[in-house]
Amino acid sequence: MNNGISVVLIEDHDLTRIGLRTALKQQQGIQVVGEAPNASQGLKMLETTRPDVAIVDIGLPDMDGIELTQKFRRLQSEHEQVNTKILILTMHDSEDAVLAAFAAGADSYCMKDVSIDRLVEALQATHSGFSWIDPAIANVVLHQVRQTSDPHTENHSKTVKISAVEPEFEQVLETYPLTGRELEILELIVGGDSNAAIAEKLYITVGTVKTHVRNILSKLCAEDRTQAAVRALRSGLVA
């Protein structure tokens, strides 16, 4: 009995799909339970196999991955027991593509040139309920979050829905609020500063910064700095 993460691949390029399947099958704790070369077959496969995570190419021939995600989410809403997460895999890092994917209900967004280690990391985070955002497009998401968090900004376009203020997250913050120093560091993280840059600006050691960053990630229930930044902006911790 395999208790790992079950994955379905929906990708029209045969070589890419075969390469992904081969690479993922070599990873411990991941089970590829199906694959499809187009969206129509992919939708049927998602309904029958109900995997933990579906890796969906954005550029499918019959309908794009965004439309597939929308259709699957509608089907999913009719079957509460289906809890498949969607990880969009693409070469497109345009703002429209990224935001449309999240607006459609995608959980994570990953570039096709990602390493297998990073893809596994993305799968694990997505399976755990986190929104994994490829560092290559993180700034697009952060920019949109800043706009939608600003009450003076009129924005009638699609908004990004990223899990940010769950009840558990609020409870952790109430029990373990961020310190003044942690808020200071969080603001610099949102600004894109590295640990070394933060250490230099605050006149502390890199080791001390790393300790604070670990505490911040823990309190924000975040997997990485990008997710911490998104949650900080969505929840109003950082303006």
C-alpha positions in Angstrom: 0.0 0.0 0.0 1.5 3.3 -1.1 0.9 6.2 1.3 2.8 8.7 -0.8 1.5 11.6 -2.8 -0.5 10.4 -5.8 0.1 12.5 -8.9 -1.6 12.8 -12.4 0.3 14.4 -15.2 -1.7 16.3 -17.9 0.8 17.4 -20.5 0.5 17.3 -24.3 4.2 17.1 -25.1 5.1 13.4 -25.1 8.8 13.9 -24.2 8.0 16.3 -21.4 5.4 14.0 -20.0 7.6 10.9 -20.2 10.5 12.8 -18.7 8.3 14.0 -15.8 6.9 10.6 -15.2 10.3 9.0 -15.2 11.8 11.6 -12.9 8.9 11.5 -10.4 8.8 7.7 -10.3 12.4 7.8 -9.0 11.3 10.0 -6.1 10.5 8.4 -2.8 7.0 9.2 -1.5 5.5 10.1 -5.0 3.3 7.8 -7.1 2.3 8.7 -10.6 -1.1 7.2 -10.9 -2.0 8.4 -14.4 -1.3 10.7 -17.3 -3.1 12.4 -20.2 -2.1 14.2 -23.3 -5.0 16.7 -23.4 -7.5 18.4 -21.1 -10.5 16.2 -22.0 -8.8 13.0 -21.1 -7.2 14.8 -18.2 -10.6 15.8 -16.7 -11.9 12.2 -17.0 -8.7 10.9 -15.3 -9.0 13.4 -12.5 -12.5 12.2 -11.8 -11.7 8.6 -11.8 -8.3 8.5 -10.1 -8.8 11.5 -7.7 -5.1 12.1 -7.2 -3.6 14.2 -4.4 -2.0 16.6 -6.9 -2.5 17.1 -10.7 0.4 18.7 -12.6 -1.3 20.6 -15.4 0.3 22.1 -18.4 -1.1 25.6 -19.2 -0.8 25.1 -23.0 -3.0 22.1 -23.7 -4.3 21.6 -27.3 -8.1 21.3 -26.6 -8.5 23.8 -23.8 -5.8 25.5 -21.8 -4.8 24.5 -18.3 -6.6 27.5 -16.8 -10.0 26.4 -18.3 -9.3 22.8 -17.3 -8.7 24.1 -13.7 -12.0 26.0 -13.7 -14.0 23.1 -15.0 -12.4 20.7 -12.5 -13.1 23.0 -9.6 -16.8 23.2 -10.6 -16.9 19.4 -10.7 -15.0 19.2 -7.5 -17.5 21.4 -5.7 -20.2 18.8 -6.4 -18.1 16.0 -4.8 -16.8 17.2 -1.4 -14.7 14.1 -0.9 -12.5 15.0 -3.9 -9.6 17.1 -2.6 -7.2 17.2 -5.6 -4.7 20.1 -5.7 -3.7 21.7 -9.0 -0.1 22.6 -9.8 0.2 24.6 -13.0 3.4 23.8 -15.0 4.2 26.3 -17.7 6.8 28.4 -19.6 4.6 31.5 -19.2 5.6 34.0 -16.5 3.4 36.8 -17.7 1.3 38.6 -15.1 -1.9 37.7 -16.9 -1.1 34.0 -17.1 0.0 33.8 -13.4 -3.0 35.7 -12.0 -5.5 33.9 -14.3 -4.2 30.6 -13.1 -4.7 31.5 -9.4 -8.1 33.1 -10.1 -9.2 29.9 -11.8 -8.4 27.9 -8.6 -4.9 26.7 -9.1 -3.0 26.0 -5.9 0.5 26.4 -7.1 2.4 27.7 -10.2 5.7 26.3 -11.4 8.0 27.0 -14.4 8.8 24.1 -16.7 12.5 24.7 -16.4 12.4 23.9 -12.7 14.7 21.3 -11.3 13.2 18.0 -10.2 14.2 18.7 -6.6 12.2 22.0 -6.7 9.3 20.3 -8.4 9.2 17.7 -5.6 9.3 20.5 -3.1 6.4 22.2 -4.9 4.4 19.0 -4.9 5.0 18.4 -1.2 4.0 21.9 -0.3 0.9 21.8 -2.6 -0.1 18.5 -1.2 0.2 20.0 2.4 -2.2 22.8 1.5 0.3 25.5 0.8 0.4 27.7 -2.4 3.9 27.1 -3.9 4.9 29.9 -6.1 8.0 29.6 -8.4 10.6 32.2 -7.3 10.8 33.3 -11.0 7.2 34.7 -10.8 6.9 35.5 -7.1 7.3 39.2 -7.7 4.2 39.2 -10.0 2.1 37.7 -7.2 3.6 40.0 -4.5 2.8 43.0 -6.8 -0.8 41.9 -7.2 -1.1 41.3 -3.5 0.1 44.7 -2.7 -2.4 46.2 -5.1 -5.4 44.2 -3.7 -4.3 45.0 -0.1 -4.2 48.7 -0.8 -7.7 50.2 0.0 -6.9 53.2 -2.2 -6.2 51.1 -5.2 -9.1 50.4 -7.6 -8.6 47.1 -9.2 -11.4 45.4 -11.1 -9.2 42.6 -12.6 -9.0 39.0 -11.5 -7.5 38.8 -8.0 -5.2 36.1 -6.7 -6.7 33.8 -4.1 -3.9 32.4 -2.0 -4.5 30.7 1.3 -3.3 33.4 3.7 -5.4 33.8 6.8 -6.8 30.4 7.8 -8.2 30.0 11.3 -5.2 28.0 12.3 -2.9 30.8 11.1 -4.8 33.4 13.1 -4.7 31.2 16.2 -0.9 30.8 16.0 -0.4 34.5 15.6 -2.7 35.2 18.6 -0.8 32.8 20.7 2.7 33.7 19.4 2.5 37.2 18.0 5.5 38.5 16.0 8.0 40.6 17.9 9.0 44.1 16.8 12.3 42.7 15.4 10.5 40.0 13.6 8.1 42.5 12.0 11.1 44.6 11.0 12.7 41.5 9.3 9.4 40.5 7.7 9.1 43.9 6.1 12.6 43.5 4.6 11.7 40.0 3.4 8.7 41.4 1.6 11.0 44.0 0.1 13.1 41.2 -1.4 16.2 41.5 0.9 18.4 38.5 1.4 19.5 37.4 4.8 22.9 39.1 4.3 21.3 42.4 3.3 18.9 42.2 6.3 21.9 41.6 8.6 23.7 44.6 7.2 20.7 46.9 7.5 19.9 45.9 11.0 23.5 45.5 12.3 23.0 41.9 13.4 24.7 38.7 12.3 23.4 36.5 9.4 22.9 33.7 12.0 20.6 35.9 14.0 18.7 36.8 10.9 18.2 33.1 10.1 16.9 32.4 13.6 14.4 35.2 13.2 13.4 34.0 9.7 12.8 30.5 11.1 10.6 31.9 13.8 8.7 34.1 11.3 8.0 31.1 9.0 6.8 29.1 12.0 4.5 31.8 13.2 3.1 32.5 9.8 2.7 28.7 9.0 4.7 29.4 5.9 6.9 27.0 3.9 9.3 29.6 2.6 10.1 33.3 2.4 7.8 34.0 -0.6 4.8 32.5 1.1 5.6 34.4 4.3 5.7 37.6 2.3 2.4 36.9 0.6 0.7 36.1 3.9 2.2 39.1 5.6 0.7 41.4 2.9 -2.7 39.6 2.7 -3.1 39.7 6.5 -2.0 43.4 6.8 1.0 42.6 8.9 3.1 44.6 6.4 1.7 47.4 4.4 
